[in-house]
Amino acid sequence: MNESFDVAVVGAGPAGSIAALLLARAGVSVAILEKQQFPRDKVCGDVLMPDAIGLLRELRLWEGLRARGHTTGFARVFAPNSTHVDLAGQFHAIRRVDLDALLVKEATEAGATLISGASATDFRASSNAAILGYTKSGSREEMRARLAILACGAHAKTLQRFGVTLRATPSALAMRTYYRLRDEVDDTRLFFWFERAILPGYGWIFPLGDGVFNVGAGIFRDAGPARQNLQDVLNSLLTRCEGPREMVRGGTQLAPFKGAPLRTGLTDSRPSADRLLVCGESIGATYSMTGEGIGKAMETASVAAEHALDALGSGKMTAHDLARYDDDLERRFRERFASYSKGQHWLGRPAVCDFVFGRARESSRVKSILEGIIAERQNPTELLSLWGLLKAFVLR
């Protein structure tokens, strides 16, 4: 064996870095295996929502991250009939190439070892070790650890290699590019479009600061007919939808269109196996309806780190022992993820979008519920359910 650690973390995204950071802070020897060389890019909307910001505050990371990126206080949401409403909240746009580099830097400074360019090829659990095979610089190597944490994102092949896959196909798809836009383009808010051509899904334009914007679209395959060519969908948004078309007019595209799969609904993989915990998007810790995943990736990673510390202390790391992690995830997250899945069912209907956002313009209480959903103070089904929609008729 080339190396030996207490914990081996596969993936250096937000989930993997947070898990490694918390373990390193607790004095655990931890390695992070990352397929690509840092700094590396990641397809994403590049926005930290209130849940992610709150967790970063708890971990004493927010002040360092706030200096990078662009903070906004509003989101403007457009319905299919062009009705729009401004929703208040705290949002911080930061490119994933910067966010991930900053988080992994925090983890390594706390004591974690980063092994870049290491692609996981196989995994097996023995009676006394988790053994990970990986390739680096064209040669195969192995790592021994007492426990492994898988945080590889939506990569189906890696999930399959670790034997935890419950579903091979992604539940959503996203695509984005970057534009430099005209000085007069509004950079004080996030922009969302729930266009008929995109539902179930939405398009977005998010300001990153210094005149640069993240421009993209995502579709939820579980909520309706799958559209295979997402680039056509995004091109249609930018050429046929008046709002996005006007915003990008005269702008300069800075990067090619780039797409990625998403896993949503907390249903895609088994969260644990012998000497293995799985967290982040690898277990589908991305919300249906919104596609927000950074906050929940980090939150599930913090739960995984808690259980890893317990397992290291007790020495109990069989699938039966680690199933307590599965139970903890269910207790903490299942109700909320189920609520977002149900909300997606309703918001994928153009008439419902038109009604909800129209009522939010007229009713301060409906608007407040939407803002509460964004901030995770309220579940989506408080509005996006049969009872919630009926109640919205009479709320003022």
Rosetta blueprint (number, residue, H / E / L):
1 M L
2 N L
3 E E
4 S E
5 F E
6 D E
7 V E
8 A E
9 V E
10 V E
11 G L
12 A L
13 G L
14 P H
15 A H
16 G H
17 S H
18 I H
19 A H
20 A H
21 L H
22 L H
23 L H
24 A H
25 R H
26 A L
27 G L
28 V L
29 S L
30 V E
31 A E
32 I E
33 L E
34 E E
35 K L
36 Q L
37 Q L
38 F L
39 P L
40 R L
41 D L
42 K L
43 V L
44 C L
45 G L
46 D L
47 V E
48 L E
49 M L
50 P H
51 D H
52 A H
53 I H
54 G H
55 L H
56 L H
57 R H
58 E H
59 L L
60 R L
61 L L
62 W H
63 E H
64 G H
65 L H
66 R H
67 A L
68 R L
69 G L
70 H E
71 T E
72 T E
73 G E
74 F E
75 A E
76 R E
77 V E
78 F E
79 A L
80 P L
81 N L
82 S L
83 T L
84 H E
85 V E
86 D E
87 L E
88 A E
89 G E
90 Q E
91 F E
92 H E
93 A E
94 I L
95 R L
96 R H
97 V H
98 D H
99 L H
100 D H
101 A H
102 L H
103 L H
104 V H
105 K H
106 E H
107 A H
108 T H
109 E H
110 A L
111 G L
112 A L
113 T E
114 L E
115 I E
116 S E
117 G L
118 A L
119 S E
120 A E
121 T E
122 D E
123 F E
124 R E
125 A E
126 S L
127 S L
128 N L
129 A L
130 A E
131 I E
132 L E
133 G E
134 Y E
135 T E
136 K E
137 S L
138 G L
139 S E
140 R E
141 E E
142 E E
143 M E
144 R E
145 A E
146 R E
147 L E
148 A E
149 I E
150 L E
151 A L
152 C L
153 G L
154 A L
155 H L
156 A H
157 K H
158 T H
159 L H
160 Q H
161 R H
162 F L
163 G L
164 V L
165 T E
166 L L
167 R L
168 A L
169 T L
170 P L
171 S L
172 A E
173 L E
174 A E
175 M E
176 R E
177 T E
178 Y E
179 Y E
180 R E
181 L L
182 R L
183 D L
184 E L
185 V L
186 D L
187 D L
188 T L
189 R E
190 L E
191 F E
192 F E
193 W E
194 F L
195 E L
196 R L
197 A L
198 I L
199 L L
200 P L
201 G E
202 Y E
203 G E
204 W E
205 I E
206 F E
207 P E
208 L E
209 G E
210 D L
211 G L
212 V E
213 F E
214 N E
215 V E
216 G E
217 A E
218 G E
219 I E
220 F E
221 R H
222 D H
223 A H
224 G L
225 P L
226 A L
227 R L
228 Q L
229 N L
230 L H
231 Q H
232 D H
233 V H
234 L H
235 N H
236 S H
237 L H
238 L H
239 T H
240 R H
241 C L
242 E H
243 G H
244 P H
245 R H
246 E H
247 M H
248 V H
249 R L
250 G L
251 G L
252 T E
253 Q E
254 L L
255 A L
256 P L
257 F L
258 K E
259 G E
260 A E
261 P E
262 L E
263 R L
264 T L
265 G L
266 L L
267 T L
268 D L
269 S E
270 R L
271 P L
272 S E
273 A E
274 D L
275 R L
276 L E
277 L E
278 V E
279 C L
280 G H
281 E H
282 S H
283 I H
284 G L
285 A L
286 T L
287 Y L
288 S L
289 M L
290 T L
291 G L
292 E L
293 G L
294 I H
295 G H
296 K H
297 A H
298 M H
299 E H
300 T H
301 A H
302 S H
303 V H
304 A H
305 A H
306 E H
307 H H
308 A H
309 L H
310 D H
311 A H
312 L H
313 G H
314 S H
315 G L
316 K L
317 M L
318 T L
319 A H
320 H H
321 D H
322 L H
323 A H
324 R H
325 Y H
326 D H
327 D H
328 D H
329 L H
330 E H
331 R H
332 R H
333 F H
334 R H
335 E H
336 R H
337 F H
338 A H
339 S H
340 Y H
341 S H
342 K H
343 G H
344 Q H
345 H H
346 W H
347 L H
348 G L
349 R L
350 P H
351 A H
352 V H
353 C H
354 D H
355 F H
356 V H
357 F H
358 G H
359 R H
360 A H
361 R H
362 E H
363 S L
364 S H
365 R H
366 V H
367 K H
368 S H
369 I H
370 L H
371 E H
372 G H
373 I H
374 I H
375 A L
376 E L
377 R L
378 Q L
379 N L
380 P H
381 T H
382 E H
383 L L
384 L L
385 S L
386 L H
387 W H
388 G H
389 L H
390 L H
391 K H
392 A H
393 F L
394 V L
395 L L
396 R L
